């Protein structure tokens, strides 16, 4: 090619004789055309450099080494390149081909840098020229020649501006834009280069960061050490999506699409207890949209030094932009004031580049955290019992677990209200104690209940104590009416799902779904034992709360203590047993002073909390007359635990001793039941005292031992001795 015969503008038709507007079909076609464009603008500048301006060839007294410098300072009008419009059209067409490729779903390698809308044309060219050096070493020599530098082989800001002047206006070709530190280009795409005070800012080299080169080379950007607090979520299979609420998926998609179309974007706030299925819901959305999600445990992230956080933030945004991913910030845990400040900085950084971020936690955002754009909140509720049943089946299948025939899942989901995560944890942990048969884990009812209770155990405050007991319903000595009432309690729990969901009563019970049981009767009749039996029969934990200790003379303190108990119990699936209810419940049909009003308020507050509690609350009181009629209406079952009659006392005497206990032949349970009128707790106490007396003598438990023990129990209760009556029979 004879440079003297060709004008620079004529190069355009040589490099681009024709150019269609169809989208790029692949990486190869894309890179060929962009390289040709870079070659063209570089060649134009080289031609201009070689073809000096008229009048400079035969100057007198000009030394050859100064020729270039004099050419540079020769005064002349700054004029637009003759082929400005043609080059501008080629550049616009190449960008159009990128957009068409995106619409077609081709996504060639440079596509994210052209279609995100975050790079201005001059910024894109800075990126493109930097990439050329990493693709082909010919550009090192080319750029060195254009910059009149032997050692600077990478493009400088000055070179970018010079080449872009061929097809961009002065407003578009902004040096300030390239030097601005908080842009996507300088924060994420270009490597941060050390300042060189002796050189101008136009001499600053532009070079791609390692992570961007990984993206361009189609390498996966690894989370690396960031995986300690970050996790890539994967889409669900079609059959897994059906496990989740369809309405929840639709609502989330609507919110996401709304924010994506907003100029300022915003935050989707998913609220709900830990393990309720926030990640599961996002994975369902991924399946529909094809968008990836990176989950971040924000509390763990905030524990790292700021400089590490900032590096991870750059990696995160790079991955999200160029891999089309969404960030999900999981906020489960306490965040200190200082950590909140770091969190605000982190969210602000994300929102500079990502139109939509998702946050999840139990509570609303702290008032100090004010993300830009809209904040759209979505409250997730625990899945209904029918859906929980599906989760039990799903996780059992994925973990190769087979349930024993005695396990009734309808009953399990009625008794235990669990999140999907809890269900998975229970099944995963139950495997450790399961029997293996034919490659599957067999889980029986007792094992399943044991691991449910372990996974639901909560840390209660000092007012609650867990009760342990092996009593079953056959151990209870109750009249037939009380037995039937307790059976109704079982049924109310076991068939909750059928009645509420299949029969549709859920729609009628927006409030007051808790089951409140009042056990009333004289001291020692077995109210605590009855509560323990209810818990054991249902396979639930039971915690005893002593209302005589929880009450306070200070206004508001009792309510505060009760709130703490119910807050701790919220997700425990435990029975709350309120003992000594007489300490709080007093009949005050007329309010004569502020103390009466205060006591009534505390009582009403407790009953309200019981109704709000989704599980079972049991009250034990000695005198039911102390309950106001208004309070009685809020109690689901009122069960009398009465003093045993002779027949009941005899049955209890016969059951109280284990089969291993060595009973002498002269023991006469019928006589003890007929003569000694005692409640269940007194009979139990007398039996244990007699057993210890026999053990001390290394003998059988004799009639004498039992008579002495019964007499001691009588006198302990404030009665006169009963020995003579027992001996006479």
Secondary structure, 3 states (H helix, E strand, C coil): CCHHHCCHHHHHHHHCCCCCCCCCCCHHHHHHHHHHHHHHHHHHHHHHHHCCCCCCCCCCCCCHHHHHHHHHHCCCCCCCCCCHHHHHHHHHHHHHHHHHHHHHCCCCCCHHHHHCCCCCHHHHHHHHHHHHHHHCCHHHHHHHHHCCCCCCCCCEHHHHHHHHCCCCCCCCCCHHHHHCCCCHHHHHHECCCCCCCCCCHHHCECCECHHHHHHHCCCCCCCHHHHHCEEEECCCCHHHHCCCCHHHHHHHHHHHHHHHCCCCCEEEEEECCCCCCHHHHHHHHHHHHCCEEEEEEHHHHCCCCHHHHHHHHHHHHHHHHHCCEEEEEECCCCCCHHHHHHHHHHHHHHHHHCCEEEEEECCCCCCCCCCCCEEEEEECCCCCHHHHHHHHHHHHHHCCEEECCCCCHHHHHHHCCCCHHHHHHHHHHHHHHCEEECCEEEECHHHHHHHHHHHHCCCCCCCEEECCCCCCHHHCCCCHHHHHHHHHHHHHHHCHHHHHHHCCHHHHCCCCCCEEEEEECCCCCCHHHHHHHHHHHHCCCEEEEEHHHHCCCCCCHHHHHHHHHHHHHCCCCCEEEEECHHHCCCCCCCCCCHHHHHHHHHHHHHHHHHHHCCCEEEEEECCHHHCCHHHHCCCCEEEECCCCCHHHHHHHHHHHCCCCCCECCCCCHHHHHHHCCCCHHHHHHHHHHHHHHHHHHCCCECHHHHHHHHHHHHHHCCCCCCHHHHHHC
